[in-house]
Amino acid sequence: MRRPRRPDPDVHESDYRVPAAIGTLAWTVALAVLLAMGDGLPASERWWIGVCLTGMALGVFGFLYIPRLLRKRAESEEHRAERP
């Protein structure tokens, strides 16, 4: 016999841009370290530079997109609240 399901916890709203900014900063630091290694980085490991660039690009996209997403969600909630 199954136990009854507990209710979902309340959602804790926070500024979602902070983790996006921290992640972008971490990828930027990783890229700086790889570039500082120069010729010390083996050719077989140079693909990590692309990974860092991709992480930075996704982080910047998320940082810029999150406020727009939250604004659209709030507008949608307002429209739903206005309907009878």
Number of C-alpha atoms within 10 A of each C-alpha: 3 4 5 6 6 6 6 6 6 6 6 5 6 7 9 13 17 11 13 20 17 12 18 24 16 16 21 16 13 17 20 13 12 18 14 11 11 9 9 9 13 10 8 7 9 12 10 14 17 11 14 20 16 14 19 21 14 15 22 17 13 19 19 14 12 15 14 12 12 12 11 12 12 12 12 12 11 11 10 10 9 8 6 4
